[in-house]
């Protein structure tokens, strides 16, 4: 079991809570923009995290992941969407589903840019050997508080890349499952949703317990890490 560090735990939880709040608000805002006010009427277009918290996905699972060294992933309360209210029901639902992971990618990009600006204060800014860790910047000249901000930005990048990749796994009720269902021909999408959705959480737990989830998330996570590093670093 990894060494327990209260500061790291609180930092991770705050970043995760902030990221999940924006993720769910993005779903709600996109649904409202495309014609469905259901989530807006329920107060889900908000940055108040208490509105979005799910006891298991937002608290218990991240705590277990942190204590065991597993990838920090989680979820918040799903945003209700009435597809019948959307102007183009199937294609618009794809955008509503994709809005959450897209918001996580935007946060990750913002965090990477923040790190780039902070690292510019150092005398020797580089990336060592193309490693996919943003902490490979040389920060020897940065002061303590600035380093802490840098570390929080790095944590935001890591958490949000994990959330984006995890949520795009094509298993309902994850966003990736909803995106896939909306992009398939209608009859096939309905069949896929009907057959897979009832067992979605069981499949995810099986992937988590067998260690397969890490193998699925790892390659796209590393690819996106390197991509962000390449667009935010001046060689």
C-alpha positions, 0 to 999 in steps of 0.5 A: 500500500502506498504511503498515506499523505493527507496533503496529497489525498486532500489535493487529489480529492479537491482536483477530482471534485472540481473536475467532476463538477465541470464534467457534469455541468458540461453535460447539463449546459450542452443538453440545455443548449441543444434544446433539453432544459431538464438538467437546467431545471434541476439545477445541474448547470452549476459549479457547486460540487454538492449538487453533483456528488455521488457517494460511491463514485466521487468519494469511496472509489477515489479513496480506494484508488488513492489508498491502493495506488490505482488510477484516480478515477471516479464519477458524479451523479449522472445528468438526466437528459430527455432525448426527445427534447433535443433538436436532433435526438441521436446526433445531439445526444452524442454531443451531450455525452462527449461534452464531459470528456471534452471538458476534462481535456480542456482542463488538462490543456489549461493545466499544461499551459499553466505549468509551461508558464510557471516553468518559464520562470526556471533557468533551465526549462526542458523535458527529459527524454520525452517522458510523459510526466510533466514534472520532468520540467527543471524547477530548481529556481522556483520558490516553494509556493510556485512549485506547489501551484505547479504540482497542483496543475500537474495533478489537474492534468493527470486527473483530467486525462484519466477522467477523459480516457476512462469516460470514453470507454465504450461501455454504457453508462460511461460517456463513451458507451453513449457516444458509440450508441449514438453513432451506430445505426439506430437498430444496432445502437439500440441493441448494443444499449439494451444488451450492455447497459444493464451489465455496464457497472459489473463489466467496469468492476470486473475490469478494475478488479482484474487489472484490465482497466489500467491496461485499457486506460494506459496507452491512450493516457500516455499518448495524450500526455505526450501530445499535451507535452509537445504542444505546451513545451518550447524546445 
